[in-house]
Amino acid sequence: MKKKLSALLISSVLAISLTSAPAFALTHAQKDEHFMPHKFKKMAQYLDLNDTQRDQTKIIHQEAKESRLALKESLKSFHQQSKILTMEERFNEQAYSDLQAQYQQTFTQMALIKAKTKNQFINILTEEQREKMKSHKRFGKKRSHLSK
């Protein structure tokens, strides 16, 4: 009786967590979309970007967003398969390693988009703005909680 009750409880918790994960992801994505204009505005004020730089930055951001959207389905597939592997009773290290290897090109493309976007942004800055960006705690220095 205890085993049946325990199995029922575990399956209920799993069902609830699986149904709530997509809802969390949606609200998290929505929060990111609302947060980005504020984050850009603060960064633009901090670096004292002129109108031309602001326009160029928006174009760079839009191009990066479009590039990432092309990879979104592939990443979604990876996350679904990864979730299935981690939910199994016995973790299969080889299957997970194979999955990682299968999607390695997608991960590399995402990292390349991020690095390229950052490089394009840095290239529109003046020398003074670059120095200011390097000295900012988020950009140039290690975070204190990571250096301990």
Beta strands, then each sheet from edge to edge (+ up, - down):
end
